[in-house]
Amino acid sequence: MLQDVRKDLGKLLRSLTPEAFDEQWEHIQVEWADQKAWLKYMAKEYIPTKERWAQAWRQHAHEGIDTNNYIESWHSNLKRNYLGRIRRQRVDFLIRLLSEEIEPDYNRAHIRTGIGFGTRYLNKAEQEGKKSAETLIFSEAEARVRVVSAELAMVDSFTKDDIDYEVKIRDNSFVACSCPAFSRSGLICKHMFLAQRVTTYNIQLEKSILPAAVVSDPETIVNEGRRDEKLHLVDKALTLMDLLADRSLFKRVQSSEDELDKVSTASLTQYISAAEGLLHMKNDVFLHKLDHAKQTR
């Protein structure tokens, strides 16, 4: 009996709409009508606060992320590396700490992830979406995606032949999808992963950047079946190089003392380190030297 109760509660928790939630709650009241004390407890303690815990009312991206070991680990990092031994700090100290240390550190990690020097962890739903996009052979994946303009791509549904979804493009990145999964949670969906796989665009949401996918299998033998996919990856690399080649921001800082004062030495040092890392990585990508390649050693 206990397992059946848990199953019904799980369905209540994971109801995707308020209507589905109400329907499941009515089912529970009928199915377990003999458990009067428990139903009374649920009606008093949990149902009035359903907006705080039921999936049907969790419509924002951050609400799709449960408290887990990663968040607990961050809390430990906050206390150990930022607050130190003195935990009861004044409000002004906490605000300064947040604005001058924690947020810049977070943004630097965000940028490192965006250019490939770091890992952006996907939650379970995103991992499943990425897996779905990668199970298709490249030619089939390519046939499902159509870039119709600089602002829009159309991606076929994975389950219904007569439906396709709009994937919006902004600043050379996929930023949103019209599918129910993205509309409900704001998390990266399988249609965005599929579009990323076969085009030169990255995925960039409000709080995350996913750079171009990197093929991780050994490339010691030329695989004719993957040449098209490799060419797409080369196009992505060239697009990123063009973006990095823009010197306008550096020229502006170089010509204005006010702008120069706004840039930290640590950030510039970190940028140079990342750029040097990219130069070394460019040489390491190729397992042979291209004909007429400039010799650097």
Backbone as JSON, one array per atom type, in Angstrom:
{
  "sequence": "MLQDVRKDLGKLLRSLTPEAFDEQWEHIQVEWADQKAWLKYMAKEYIPTKERWAQAWRQHAHEGIDTNNYIESWHSNLKRNYLGRIRRQRVDFLIRLLSEEIEPDYNRAHIRTGIGFGTRYLNKAEQEGKKSAETLIFSEAEARVRVVSAELAMVDSFTKDDIDYEVKIRDNSFVACSCPAFSRSGLICKHMFLAQRVTTYNIQLEKSILPAAVVSDPETIVNEGRRDEKLHLVDKALTLMDLLADRSLFKRVQSSEDELDKVSTASLTQYISAAEGLLHMKNDVFLHKLDHAKQTR",
  "N": [[0.82, -1.2, 0.0], [1.95, 1.22, 0.77], [3.77, 1.78, -1.28], [2.02, 2.27, -3.39], [0.76, 4.59, -2.5], [2.93, 6.36, -2.51], [3.43, 6.4, -5.24], [1.12, 7.66, -6.24], [1.39, 10.14, -4.97], [3.74, 10.97, -6.16], [2.87, 11.37, -8.8], [1.16, 13.49, -8.31], [2.96, 15.46, -7.47], [4.47, 15.79, -9.82], [2.69, 16.75, -11.7], [1.93, 18.57, -14.61], [0.32, 20.75, -15.14], [-1.97, 23.08, -13.52], [-4.59, 22.1, -13.73], [-4.22, 19.36, -14.17], [-3.03, 18.77, -11.74], [-5.15, 19.25, -9.89], [-6.94, 17.3, -10.75], [-5.52, 14.94, -10.17], [-5.33, 15.18, -7.39], [-8.0, 14.93, -6.66], [-8.38, 12.3, -7.45], [-6.7, 11.0, -5.58], [-8.04, 11.56, -3.19], [-10.35, 10.06, -3.54], [-9.35, 7.47, -4.0], [-7.97, 6.91, -1.64], [-9.79, 7.19, 0.42], [-10.34, 6.0, 2.84], [-8.25, 6.68, 4.47], [-8.49, 8.86, 6.42], [-7.27, 10.58, 8.36], [-4.74, 11.06, 7.25], [-5.43, 12.29, 4.79], [-6.65, 14.57, 5.78], [-4.47, 15.8, 6.99], [-2.85, 16.28, 4.7], [-4.54, 18.06, 3.31], [-4.49, 20.22, 5.02], [-1.76, 20.93, 5.48], [-0.22, 20.77, 3.07], [-1.64, 21.07, 0.56], [-2.65, 23.8, 0.6], [-0.27, 25.17, 0.16], [0.59, 24.48, -2.37], [1.64, 25.8, -4.58], [4.27, 26.21, -3.98], [5.67, 23.84, -4.14], [4.75, 22.02, -6.09], [5.14, 20.77, -9.43], [3.58, 21.94, -11.41], [3.44, 24.66, -10.92], [5.97, 25.58, -11.19], [7.52, 27.39, -13.19], [9.73, 28.77, -14.07], [13.18, 28.95, -15.13], [15.11, 28.59, -13.05], [13.58, 27.33, -11.19], [13.4, 24.8, -12.04], [15.45, 23.47, -10.98], [16.32, 21.48, -8.47], [17.06, 21.6, -4.92], [20.16, 20.28, -4.31], [23.12, 18.18, -4.11], [25.02, 19.7, -5.48], [24.26, 22.37, -5.06], [24.38, 22.45, -2.28], [27.1, 22.07, -2.05], [28.0, 24.48, -3.14], [27.09, 26.26, -1.2], [28.76, 25.5, 0.89], [31.19, 26.26, -0.25], [30.81, 29.04, -0.38], [30.72, 29.72, 2.36], [33.21, 28.78, 3.29], [35.24, 29.89, 1.58], [34.63, 32.57, 1.19], [33.14, 33.83, 3.32], [34.55, 32.99, 5.54], [35.62, 32.39, 8.94], [34.02, 34.05, 10.44], [30.77, 34.22, 10.53], [28.53, 35.77, 11.05], [27.97, 38.52, 9.66], [27.93, 42.09, 8.94], [25.32, 43.73, 7.06], [26.2, 45.53, 5.07], [28.76, 44.6, 4.6], [28.26, 42.07, 3.5], [26.96, 42.8, 1.13], [29.0, 44.17, -0.2], [30.81, 42.06, -0.48], [29.37, 40.35, -2.15], [29.06, 41.92, -4.5], [31.66, 42.72, -5.23], [33.37, 40.54, -5.12], [32.19, 37.86, -5.2], [30.28, 37.9, -7.38], [31.95, 38.86, -9.6], [33.77, 36.67, -9.68], [32.04, 34.59, -10.33], [31.15, 35.45, -12.85], [33.54, 35.36, -14.29], [34.01, 32.61, -14.3], [31.79, 31.89, -15.78], [32.38, 33.03, -18.28], [34.7, 31.62, -18.94], [33.62, 29.08, -19.27], [32.03, 29.57, -21.49], [33.9, 29.93, -23.56], [35.06, 27.53, -23.66], [36.89, 26.78, -21.68], [36.3, 25.22, -19.25], [33.52, 23.65, -17.54], [30.11, 23.37, -18.18], [27.62, 22.2, -16.33], [25.03, 19.98, -17.13], [21.63, 19.52, -16.21], [19.47, 16.69, -15.33], [17.28, 16.61, -17.15], [18.27, 18.15, -19.29], [20.49, 16.62, -20.02], [19.22, 14.33, -20.99], [17.88, 15.46, -23.18], [20.06, 16.28, -24.76], [21.2, 13.79, -25.28], [19.18, 12.64, -26.85], [19.34, 14.24, -29.12], [21.83, 13.54, -30.07], [21.67, 10.89, -30.77], [20.71, 10.55, -33.32], [21.76, 9.89, -36.68], [24.14, 11.89, -38.5], [23.3, 12.88, -41.01], [20.52, 12.57, -40.92], [19.94, 14.18, -38.73], [20.7, 16.66, -39.74], [18.79, 16.98, -41.74], [16.53, 17.53, -40.3], [16.67, 20.12, -39.43], [16.26, 23.52, -40.25], [17.57, 26.51, -41.14], [16.05, 29.46, -41.4], [16.35, 32.18, -41.4], [18.42, 34.93, -40.21], [17.52, 35.2, -37.69], [15.98, 33.02, -37.0], [15.39, 29.51, -36.74], [14.0, 26.43, -37.89], [12.92, 23.45, -36.41], [12.27, 20.03, -36.67], [9.75, 18.14, -34.95], [10.48, 15.54, -32.61], [8.74, 13.49, -32.18], [6.3, 13.84, -33.53], [5.3, 13.91, -36.82], [4.09, 16.0, -38.22], [4.63, 18.39, -36.99], [6.63, 21.2, -36.25], [9.16, 23.19, -34.57], [9.92, 26.55, -33.52], [13.1, 27.86, -33.26], [14.75, 30.39, -31.78], [17.17, 32.81, -32.84], [19.84, 34.79, -31.73], [22.45, 37.09, -31.85], [24.24, 35.23, -33.05], [23.64, 32.88, -31.68], [21.6, 30.25, -30.35], [18.72, 30.95, -28.55], [16.17, 30.44, -27.57], [13.25, 28.27, -27.62], [10.21, 27.17, -29.14], [8.98, 24.92, -28.18], [7.03, 22.78, -25.93], [8.55, 21.89, -23.7], [10.72, 23.72, -23.34], [9.25, 26.07, -23.06], [7.97, 25.59, -20.69], [9.99, 25.22, -18.72], [12.32, 26.68, -19.38], [14.77, 25.55, -19.75], [17.53, 24.14, -21.63], [16.51, 22.51, -24.55], [15.91, 19.43, -26.46], [15.59, 20.12, -29.12], [17.03, 22.48, -29.44], [19.59, 21.52, -28.87], [19.86, 19.79, -31.04], [19.77, 21.58, -33.21], [22.07, 23.06, -32.65], [23.98, 21.13, -33.09], [24.18, 20.76, -35.89], [24.64, 23.18, -37.07], [26.39, 26.38, -37.26], [25.98, 27.74, -34.95], [26.03, 28.61, -31.44], [24.68, 27.73, -28.17], [23.0, 29.92, -26.11], [21.71, 30.87, -23.21], [19.98, 32.94, -20.78], [21.43, 32.66, -18.4], [23.49, 30.95, -19.01], [26.06, 29.58, -21.1], [26.64, 27.53, -23.83], [29.24, 26.33, -25.57], [30.35, 25.55, -28.95], [29.86, 22.14, -29.82], [32.27, 19.63, -29.03], [33.98, 17.13, -30.68], [34.73, 14.13, -29.19], [35.8, 11.61, -29.69], [38.57, 9.44, -30.71], [40.63, 10.68, -33.31], [42.43, 9.55, -35.07], [42.2, 8.09, -37.35], [40.92, 8.74, -40.54], [37.54, 9.3, -40.84], [35.22, 8.78, -43.07], [32.46, 8.97, -42.9], [31.98, 11.01, -41.13], [32.8, 13.39, -42.1], [31.21, 15.58, -42.98], [30.14, 16.45, -40.56], [32.47, 17.23, -39.25], [33.26, 19.36, -40.86], [31.26, 21.21, -40.26], [31.94, 21.72, -37.61], [34.4, 22.94, -37.98], [33.54, 25.26, -39.27], [32.17, 26.44, -37.13], [34.33, 26.95, -35.43], [35.71, 28.86, -36.96], [33.84, 30.93, -36.97], [33.81, 31.68, -34.25], [36.45, 32.55, -34.04], [36.37, 34.83, -35.64], [34.72, 36.46, -34.06], [36.33, 36.77, -31.79], [38.35, 38.23, -32.91], [37.59, 40.86, -32.98], [38.57, 44.04, -32.21], [37.58, 46.32, -31.11], [36.64, 46.92, -28.48], [38.99, 46.74, -26.97], [40.49, 48.76, -28.18], [38.99, 50.98, -27.45], [39.32, 51.0, -24.68], [42.04, 51.36, -24.6], [42.35, 53.94, -25.51], [41.16, 55.6, -23.67], [41.39, 56.83, -20.46], [39.48, 56.75, -18.45], [37.9, 54.55, -19.2], [39.86, 52.62, -19.06], [40.38, 52.52, -16.34], [38.2, 51.15, -15.44], [38.62, 48.53, -15.98], [39.92, 45.57, -14.65], [43.18, 44.52, -13.57], [43.47, 41.82, -13.06], [41.45, 40.66, -14.64], [42.31, 41.28, -17.25], [44.74, 39.9, -17.3], [43.8, 37.31, -17.04], [42.35, 37.08, -19.4], [44.4, 37.2, -21.31], [45.78, 34.88, -20.64], [43.84, 32.95, -21.3], [43.65, 33.42, -24.06], [46.22, 32.74, -24.93], [46.1, 30.07, -24.28], [44.22, 29.21, -26.15], [45.69, 29.54, -28.51], [47.68, 27.59, -28.21], [46.01, 25.37, -28.12], [44.93, 25.39, -30.67], [47.07, 24.52, -32.23], [47.33, 21.98, -31.2], [45.03, 20.67, -31.97], [45.2, 19.59, -34.54], [46.39, 16.63, -35.88], [48.35, 16.33, -37.68], [50.63, 18.29, -39.64], [49.39, 20.83, -41.67], [49.69, 21.17, -45.24], [52.06, 23.55, -46.36], [51.84, 24.91, -43.99], [52.7, 27.35, -41.59], [55.75, 27.08, -39.96], [56.25, 26.86, -36.55], [58.15, 26.11, -34.77]],
  "CA": [[0.0, 0.0, 0.0], [2.82, 2.39, 0.88], [4.31, 2.07, -2.61], [0.95, 2.86, -4.2], [0.58, 5.97, -2.03], [4.06, 7.13, -3.02], [3.24, 6.56, -6.68], [0.1, 8.69, -6.45], [1.97, 11.42, -4.56], [4.69, 11.35, -7.21], [2.1, 11.93, -9.92], [0.67, 14.8, -7.87], [4.12, 16.36, -7.47], [4.97, 16.03, -11.18], [1.63, 17.25, -12.59], [2.49, 19.67, -15.39], [-0.6, 21.89, -15.18], [-2.86, 23.13, -12.35], [-5.75, 21.24, -13.96], [-3.79, 17.98, -13.92], [-2.82, 18.65, -10.29], [-6.47, 19.13, -9.25], [-7.5, 15.99, -11.12], [-4.81, 13.91, -9.42], [-5.7, 15.31, -5.98], [-9.34, 14.33, -6.54], [-8.18, 10.84, -7.52], [-6.13, 10.56, -4.31], [-9.08, 11.61, -2.16], [-11.27, 8.94, -3.76], [-8.62, 6.21, -3.87], [-7.53, 6.69, -0.26], [-10.83, 7.81, 1.27], [-10.33, 5.4, 4.18], [-7.14, 7.26, 5.23], [-9.04, 10.19, 6.72], [-6.3, 11.41, 9.08], [-3.7, 11.47, 6.31], [-6.02, 13.25, 3.85], [-6.85, 15.82, 6.52], [-3.13, 16.38, 7.13], [-2.46, 16.81, 3.38], [-5.38, 19.22, 3.0], [-4.15, 21.33, 5.9], [-0.36, 21.32, 5.46], [0.44, 20.77, 1.77], [-2.45, 21.59, -0.55], [-2.68, 25.27, 0.58], [1.02, 25.71, -0.29], [0.97, 23.69, -3.54], [2.43, 26.62, -5.51], [5.66, 26.22, -3.54], [6.35, 22.56, -4.31], [4.26, 21.22, -7.21], [5.75, 21.08, -10.72], [2.67, 22.75, -12.22], [3.66, 26.09, -10.66], [7.4, 25.87, -11.31], [7.57, 27.75, -14.6], [10.95, 29.49, -14.4], [14.32, 28.06, -15.3], [15.77, 28.24, -11.79], [12.68, 26.48, -10.42], [13.58, 23.43, -12.5], [16.66, 22.94, -10.35], [16.04, 21.18, -7.07], [18.19, 21.65, -3.99], [20.88, 19.01, -4.42], [24.48, 18.22, -3.58], [25.77, 20.78, -6.11], [23.92, 23.61, -4.37], [24.96, 22.35, -0.94], [28.54, 22.27, -2.22], [28.22, 25.92, -3.32], [26.93, 26.88, 0.12], [30.01, 25.23, 1.61], [32.21, 27.11, -0.87], [30.53, 30.41, 0.06], [31.1, 29.88, 3.76], [34.63, 28.51, 3.51], [36.16, 30.72, 0.8], [34.26, 33.99, 1.17], [32.75, 34.35, 4.64], [35.55, 32.66, 6.55], [35.13, 31.9, 10.24], [33.03, 34.97, 11.0], [29.57, 34.02, 9.7], [27.52, 36.82, 11.32], [28.54, 39.74, 9.12], [27.0, 43.19, 8.7], [24.7, 43.7, 5.74], [27.03, 46.25, 4.1], [29.88, 43.73, 4.25], [27.75, 41.03, 2.62], [26.69, 43.41, -0.18], [30.3, 44.4, -0.83], [31.35, 40.75, -0.83], [28.61, 39.85, -3.3], [29.25, 42.74, -5.7], [33.06, 42.91, -5.59], [34.14, 39.29, -5.15], [31.45, 36.66, -5.62], [29.74, 38.05, -8.74], [33.02, 38.8, -10.6], [34.28, 35.3, -9.79], [31.03, 33.8, -11.04], [31.16, 35.87, -14.25], [34.75, 34.84, -14.92], [33.76, 31.19, -14.56], [30.79, 31.87, -16.85], [33.07, 33.32, -19.53], [35.59, 30.49, -19.22], [32.79, 28.0, -19.79], [31.57, 29.95, -22.82], [34.95, 29.77, -24.58], [35.54, 26.16, -23.64], [37.81, 26.51, -20.58], [35.48, 24.94, -18.08], [32.39, 22.77, -17.81], [28.77, 23.79, -17.79], [26.95, 20.94, -16.03], [23.64, 19.88, -17.52], [20.82, 18.73, -15.29], [19.01, 15.43, -15.9], [16.43, 16.85, -18.32], [19.12, 18.61, -20.38], [21.28, 15.47, -20.45], [18.35, 13.48, -21.82], [17.67, 16.16, -24.43], [21.31, 16.21, -25.54], [21.34, 12.41, -25.74], [18.23, 12.44, -27.94], [19.85, 14.93, -30.31], [23.06, 12.9, -30.55], [21.43, 9.52, -31.23], [20.43, 10.57, -34.76], [22.92, 10.01, -37.55], [24.3, 13.3, -38.83], [22.49, 13.27, -42.18], [19.13, 12.7, -40.47], [19.87, 15.37, -37.87], [20.79, 17.83, -40.62], [17.54, 17.11, -42.48], [15.48, 17.98, -39.38], [16.91, 21.51, -39.04], [16.28, 24.47, -41.36], [17.8, 27.9, -40.74], [15.26, 30.22, -42.38], [16.81, 33.56, -41.4], [19.44, 35.18, -39.19], [16.86, 35.24, -36.37], [15.06, 31.9, -36.77], [15.58, 28.18, -37.31], [12.87, 25.53, -37.67], [13.38, 22.1, -36.07], [11.17, 19.06, -36.66], [9.46, 17.43, -33.7], [11.05, 14.19, -32.53], [7.68, 12.49, -31.99], [5.15, 14.06, -34.4], [5.81, 14.27, -38.14], [3.46, 17.19, -38.78], [4.89, 19.53, -36.11], [8.01, 21.68, -36.07], [9.25, 24.23, -33.55], [10.76, 27.71, -33.83], [14.25, 28.1, -32.39], [15.15, 31.77, -32.04], [18.61, 33.07, -32.92], [20.26, 36.15, -31.43], [23.91, 37.22, -31.7], [24.87, 33.98, -33.47], [23.39, 31.85, -30.68], [20.22, 29.85, -30.11], [18.36, 31.51, -27.24], [14.84, 30.01, -27.1], [12.53, 27.32, -28.48], [8.77, 27.25, -28.92], [8.45, 23.62, -27.75], [6.46, 22.81, -24.57], [9.56, 21.67, -22.66], [11.42, 24.97, -23.08], [8.27, 27.06, -22.59], [7.62, 25.28, -19.31], [11.1, 25.27, -17.77], [13.4, 27.57, -19.75], [16.02, 24.79, -19.85], [17.89, 23.78, -23.0], [15.72, 21.35, -24.99], [16.56, 18.59, -27.47], [15.56, 20.8, -30.42], [18.16, 23.42, -29.44], [20.8, 20.7, -28.98], [19.94, 19.28, -32.4], [20.13, 22.7, -34.08], [23.47, 23.37, -32.37], [24.84, 20.07, -33.62], [24.33, 20.77, -37.34], [24.85, 24.55, -37.56], [27.55, 27.06, -36.69], [25.54, 28.54, -33.81], [26.12, 28.08, -30.1], [23.48, 27.91, -27.36], [23.25, 30.91, -25.07], [20.55, 31.29, -22.44], [20.23, 34.12, -19.94], [22.39, 32.38, -17.35], [24.44, 29.91, -19.37], [26.56, 29.54, -22.46], [27.2, 26.27, -24.27], [30.01, 26.54, -26.79], [30.19, 24.53, -29.97], [30.17, 20.8, -29.35], [33.6, 19.15, -29.39], [34.0, 15.69, -30.9], [35.68, 13.61, -28.22], [36.38, 10.33, -30.03], [39.88, 9.51, -31.34], [40.57, 11.09, -34.71], [43.67, 9.13, -35.7], [41.86, 7.53, -38.66], [39.92, 9.56, -41.22], [36.24, 8.64, -40.89], [34.51, 9.47, -44.14], [31.08, 9.19, -42.52], [31.84, 12.15, -40.24], [33.43, 14.57, -42.7], [30.27, 16.7, -42.96], [30.05, 16.96, -39.18], [33.72, 17.93, -38.95], [33.23, 20.64, -41.57], [30.42, 22.11, -39.47], [32.72, 22.12, -36.43], [35.4, 23.9, -38.46], [32.81, 26.52, -39.48], [31.93, 27.03, -35.81], [35.6, 27.48, -34.94], [36.0, 30.08, -37.71], [32.92, 31.96, -36.49], [34.31, 32.14, -32.95], [37.69, 33.3, -34.27], [35.98, 36.15, -36.13], [34.22, 37.23, -32.91], [37.47, 37.1, -30.93], [39.23, 39.17, -33.61], [37.07, 42.22, -32.84], [39.46, 44.79, -31.31], [36.98, 47.62, -30.8], [36.6, 47.14, -27.03], [40.35, 47.0, -26.5], [40.89, 50.08, -28.68], [38.31, 51.98, -26.64], [40.0, 51.04, -23.38], [43.39, 51.86, -24.82], [42.33, 55.37, -25.8], [40.44, 56.34, -22.63], [41.82, 56.49, -19.1], [38.29, 56.4, -17.67], [37.55, 53.17, -19.52], [40.95, 51.77, -18.57], [40.24, 52.36, -14.89], [37.09, 50.24, -15.16], [39.05, 47.16, -16.27], [40.85, 45.1, -13.63], [44.4, 43.84, -14.01], [43.23, 40.37, -13.0], [40.64, 40.25, -15.79], [43.16, 41.33, -18.44], [45.69, 38.79, -17.2], [43.06, 36.08, -17.3], [42.02, 37.05, -20.82], [45.63, 36.86, -22.03], [46.04, 33.46, -20.39], [42.89, 32.17, -22.1], [44.01, 33.57, -25.48], [47.41, 31.91, -25.15], [45.65, 28.68, -24.26], [43.59, 28.93, -27.44], [46.74, 29.4, -29.51], [48.27, 26.25, -28.05], [44.99, 24.37, -28.47], [44.79, 25.37, -32.13], [48.13, 23.67, -32.76], [47.15, 20.6, -30.73], [43.85, 20.07, -32.58], [45.54, 18.87, -35.75], [47.34, 15.55, -35.63], [49.4, 16.43, -38.68], [50.78, 19.67, -40.09], [48.81, 21.06, -42.98], [50.64, 21.59, -46.27], [52.4, 24.97, -46.39], [51.58, 25.55, -42.7], [53.84, 28.07, -41.05], [56.45, 26.35, -38.91], [56.4, 27.71, -35.36], [59.22, 25.58, -33.92]],
  "C": [[0.86, 1.26, 0.0], [3.39, 2.78, -0.49], [3.26, 2.72, -3.51], [0.68, 4.32, -3.8], [1.7, 6.85, -2.57], [3.92, 7.39, -4.52], [2.22, 7.66, -6.98], [0.61, 10.07, -6.05], [2.99, 11.91, -5.58], [3.99, 11.95, -8.41], [1.56, 13.31, -9.57], [1.79, 15.83, -7.94], [4.52, 16.74, -8.89], [3.88, 16.45, -12.16], [2.1, 18.51, -13.29], [1.6, 20.9, -15.45], [-1.45, 21.91, -13.91], [-4.07, 22.23, -12.5], [-5.4, 19.77, -13.69], [-3.55, 17.73, -12.43], [-4.16, 18.43, -9.58], [-7.1, 17.77, -9.53], [-6.84, 14.86, -10.32], [-5.15, 13.97, -7.93], [-7.09, 14.72, -5.73], [-9.25, 12.8, -6.57], [-7.65, 10.3, -6.2], [-7.2, 10.53, -3.22], [-10.08, 10.47, -2.3], [-10.58, 7.61, -3.48], [-8.28, 5.87, -2.42], [-8.52, 7.33, 0.73], [-10.84, 7.24, 2.68], [-9.21, 5.94, 5.06], [-7.49, 8.71, 5.6], [-8.02, 11.1, 7.41], [-5.22, 11.94, 8.14], [-4.22, 12.5, 5.32], [-6.25, 14.6, 4.52], [-5.52, 16.55, 6.69], [-2.67, 17.0, 5.81], [-3.24, 18.08, 3.06], [-5.02, 20.44, 3.83], [-2.73, 21.84, 5.67], [0.22, 21.53, 4.06], [-0.38, 21.4, 0.64], [-2.52, 23.12, -0.55], [-1.38, 25.9, 0.07], [1.51, 25.0, -1.55], [1.83, 24.47, -4.54], [3.92, 26.59, -5.18], [6.39, 24.91, -3.83], [5.9, 21.75, -5.53], [4.85, 21.7, -8.54], [4.88, 22.01, -11.56], [2.9, 24.25, -12.05], [5.14, 26.47, -10.71], [7.69, 26.16, -12.78], [8.84, 28.48, -15.01], [12.14, 28.55, -14.41], [14.93, 27.63, -13.98], [14.89, 27.33, -10.94], [12.71, 25.03, -10.92], [14.79, 22.77, -11.9], [16.38, 22.72, -8.88], [17.28, 21.42, -6.22], [18.87, 20.28, -4.02], [22.3, 19.17, -3.9], [25.32, 19.33, -4.21], [25.52, 22.11, -5.39], [24.48, 23.59, -2.95], [26.47, 22.57, -0.99], [28.86, 23.75, -2.4], [28.06, 26.66, -2.0], [28.18, 26.69, 0.96], [31.14, 26.1, 1.08], [32.05, 28.56, -0.43], [31.02, 30.64, 1.48], [32.61, 29.76, 3.95], [35.54, 29.53, 2.84], [35.85, 32.21, 0.82], [33.95, 34.54, 2.56], [33.81, 34.07, 5.7], [34.91, 32.19, 7.85], [34.03, 32.79, 10.83], [31.79, 34.94, 10.11], [28.54, 35.13, 9.9], [28.12, 38.17, 10.93], [27.47, 40.82, 8.98], [26.49, 43.14, 7.26], [25.57, 44.4, 4.7], [28.23, 45.4, 3.68], [29.43, 42.65, 3.27], [27.48, 41.57, 1.21], [28.01, 43.66, -0.92], [30.92, 43.09, -1.3], [30.67, 40.2, -2.09], [28.98, 40.59, -4.58], [30.7, 42.79, -6.16], [33.87, 41.62, -5.69], [33.36, 38.13, -5.75], [30.95, 36.78, -7.06], [30.84, 38.09, -9.8], [33.61, 37.41, -10.78], [33.32, 34.43, -10.6], [31.04, 34.16, -12.53], [32.39, 35.37, -14.98], [34.6, 33.35, -15.24], [32.78, 31.01, -15.71], [31.46, 32.08, -18.2], [34.0, 32.17, -19.91], [34.8, 29.32, -19.81], [32.37, 28.3, -21.22], [32.6, 29.76, -23.91], [35.6, 28.4, -24.5], [36.51, 25.82, -22.54], [37.02, 26.29, -19.3], [34.26, 24.14, -18.5], [31.1, 23.39, -17.33], [27.97, 22.5, -17.58], [25.48, 21.02, -16.44], [22.87, 19.09, -16.47], [20.25, 17.51, -16.03], [18.19, 15.63, -17.17], [17.26, 17.28, -19.52], [20.0, 17.47, -20.9], [20.47, 14.55, -21.35], [18.08, 14.13, -23.17], [18.88, 16.1, -25.34], [21.52, 14.8, -26.1], [20.41, 12.12, -26.91], [18.74, 13.06, -29.23], [21.06, 14.21, -30.9], [22.84, 11.48, -31.04], [21.15, 9.45, -32.73], [21.73, 10.59, -35.54], [22.96, 11.43, -38.11], [23.42, 13.72, -40.0], [21.02, 13.44, -41.8], [18.95, 13.93, -39.6], [19.87, 16.63, -38.72], [19.48, 18.07, -41.36], [16.41, 17.65, -41.61], [15.58, 19.47, -39.05], [16.98, 22.39, -40.28], [16.46, 25.88, -40.8], [17.14, 28.79, -41.78], [15.66, 31.69, -42.43], [17.88, 33.71, -40.33], [18.85, 35.19, -37.79], [16.06, 33.98, -36.06], [15.52, 30.62, -37.47], [14.34, 27.34, -36.99], [13.42, 24.12, -37.45], [12.18, 21.17, -35.99], [10.99, 18.46, -35.27], [10.06, 16.03, -33.75], [9.96, 13.12, -32.54], [6.5, 12.64, -32.95], [5.62, 14.62, -35.74], [5.27, 15.6, -38.65], [3.7, 18.45, -37.94], [6.37, 19.9, -36.17], [7.99, 22.87, -35.12], [10.21, 25.34, -34.0], [11.87, 27.84, -32.79], [14.81, 29.48, -32.73], [16.67, 31.94, -31.98], [18.86, 34.54, -32.59], [21.76, 36.17, -31.18], [24.61, 35.89, -31.96], [24.71, 32.86, -32.45], [21.91, 31.5, -30.64], [19.84, 30.25, -28.69], [17.02, 31.03, -26.71], [14.23, 29.05, -28.1], [11.05, 27.4, -28.14], [8.16, 25.93, -28.43], [7.92, 23.69, -26.32], [7.51, 22.69, -23.48], [10.28, 22.97, -22.32], [10.46, 26.02, -22.52], [7.94, 26.85, -21.12], [8.76, 25.55, -18.33], [12.18, 26.29, -18.09], [14.74, 26.88, -19.85], [16.27, 24.4, -21.3], [17.17, 22.49, -23.39], [16.46, 20.59, -26.09], [16.56, 19.25, -28.85], [16.7, 21.8, -30.54], [19.47, 22.66, -29.56], [20.97, 20.19, -30.41], [20.36, 20.38, -33.37], [21.59, 23.09, -33.88], [24.4, 22.38, -33.06], [25.14, 20.24, -35.11], [24.51, 22.17, -37.92], [26.1, 25.14, -36.93], [27.2, 27.89, -35.47], [25.79, 27.81, -32.49], [24.75, 28.16, -29.43], [23.81, 28.88, -26.24], [21.92, 31.32, -24.44], [20.94, 32.44, -21.54], [21.34, 33.88, -18.95], [23.4, 31.31, -17.73], [24.85, 30.04, -20.82], [27.07, 28.13, -22.73], [27.93, 26.5, -25.57], [29.76, 25.42, -27.79], [30.61, 23.17, -29.44], [31.53, 20.37, -29.86], [33.53, 17.64, -29.55], [35.09, 15.09, -30.05], [36.32, 12.29, -28.63], [37.73, 10.48, -30.71], [39.76, 9.81, -32.82], [41.83, 10.66, -35.46], [43.44, 8.55, -37.09], [40.76, 8.39, -39.28], [38.63, 8.76, -41.35], [35.39, 9.38, -41.91], [33.07, 9.79, -43.76], [30.87, 10.41, -41.66], [32.45, 13.41, -40.83], [32.5, 15.78, -42.68], [30.18, 17.31, -41.57], [31.31, 17.74, -38.81], [33.77, 19.29, -39.64], [32.37, 21.65, -40.83], [31.17, 22.6, -38.23], [33.79, 23.13, -36.82], [34.74, 25.26, -38.69], [32.53, 27.22, -38.15], [33.21, 27.66, -35.27], [35.94, 28.79, -35.64], [35.11, 31.23, -37.26], [33.39, 32.54, -35.16], [35.59, 32.96, -33.11], [37.38, 34.71, -34.78], [35.49, 37.04, -34.98], [35.36, 37.66, -32.0], [38.38, 38.15, -31.58], [38.77, 40.62, -33.53], [37.88, 42.98, -31.79], [38.83, 46.07, -30.78], [36.97, 47.91, -29.3], [37.99, 47.46, -26.49], [40.85, 48.37, -26.95], [40.25, 51.18, -27.84], [38.96, 52.12, -25.27], [41.38, 51.66, -23.51], [43.43, 53.37, -24.99], [41.65, 56.22, -24.73], [40.89, 55.9, -21.25], [40.64, 56.11, -18.23], [37.88, 54.95, -17.92], [38.6, 52.2, -19.0], [40.82, 51.5, -17.08], [39.14, 51.36, -14.52], [37.47, 48.76, -15.35], [40.09, 46.74, -15.24], [42.06, 44.42, -14.25], [44.19, 42.33, -14.05], [42.45, 39.88, -14.22], [41.47, 40.25, -17.07], [44.16, 40.18, -18.45], [45.01, 37.47, -17.53], [42.7, 35.95, -18.78], [43.24, 36.63, -21.64], [45.95, 35.38, -21.87], [45.12, 32.58, -21.23], [43.24, 32.23, -23.58], [45.23, 32.73, -25.82], [47.05, 30.43, -25.16], [44.99, 28.28, -25.56], [44.62, 28.75, -28.55], [47.39, 28.02, -29.44], [47.28, 25.17, -28.47], [44.83, 24.26, -29.97], [45.84, 24.47, -32.76], [47.92, 22.21, -32.39], [45.98, 19.9, -31.4], [44.23, 19.17, -33.74], [46.63, 17.84, -35.45], [48.46, 15.51, -36.66], [49.52, 17.9, -39.07], [50.21, 19.81, -41.49], [49.9, 21.47, -43.96], [50.81, 23.1, -46.24], [52.09, 25.68, -45.08], [52.85, 26.2, -42.2], [54.46, 27.29, -39.91], [56.7, 27.28, -37.73], [57.51, 27.23, -34.46], [60.44, 25.27, -34.76]]
}
